[in-house]
């Protein structure tokens, strides 16, 4: 059997920090209003010249350095993003070009906040089918560029950032143990951008029905996690850490409670990062590995839900 082992990880956050009190100068809100509803205190925001590919490249560089991996060893690049630099070509090809890697598959994957978990399954499948031996998966977003800064319901929720992991072929039973992916297009209007090349030739802004998303999130995240655990013959008690999509603290807490996972076994970075969509799980993963909170051989349950709706879970041994 071939498995996909995690051999490297990295992340990058833009230098500019926008705190809740800063937002009070933009919209009618307050630190207490935002924090009590979301658990968010601040978010990182790109400057006007920073692109999603810039964040992806820096997260990749961090992973290459951390794992002592030469970029030339990579034979596939997957970038999970809903905020690409261009309509085309893919952001992944810009990452490929930066590192001067020739003649390998490089592509973007669009599943919004679930994009990183979708990408992990694709990368795992490539490795297990022997199509690739070493893949870098990057989640990168510049959501601040599609936020409506006049809409206090959404502009307080999102931030920018990137995270990455390097997966390598191994015969040791480790890495990606199981994944479960789902979608339901009937919830399209619950979370979407009101623009697109075919729709109106605009980028569009984020629109969301927060109550709809919350009602769906907790059940779908917990069910997907339980299904992924069942697939690899594990139980909730085997999980060292729950690493959920960092949408807001209420969803994180409610999902952990429904699964029966204690808060001290749940990774939460939403207070400092806000919702960074496809970047949120790799950001939480990399930052927690670097601080030593998550340790080698820990078993993690990753889960995410996003626009579409798309959702899924991945059981991962690091």
Secondary structure, 3 states (H helix, E strand, C coil): CCEEEEEEEEEECCCEEEEHHHHCCCCCCCHHHHHHHHCCCEEEECCCCCCHHHHHHHHHHHHHHHHCCCHHHCCEEEEECCCCCCCCCCHHHHHHHHCCCCCCEEEEECCHHHHHHHHHHHHHHHHHCCCCCEEEEEEEEEHHHCCCCCCHHHHCCECEEEEEEEEEEECCCCEEEEEEEEECHHHHHHEEECCCCCCCCCCCCEEECHHHHHHHHHHHHHHHHHHHHHHCCCCHHHCCEEEECCCCHHHHHHHHHHHCCCHHHECCCHHHHCECHHHHHHHHHHHHHHCCCCCCCCEEEEEEEECCCEEEEEEEEC
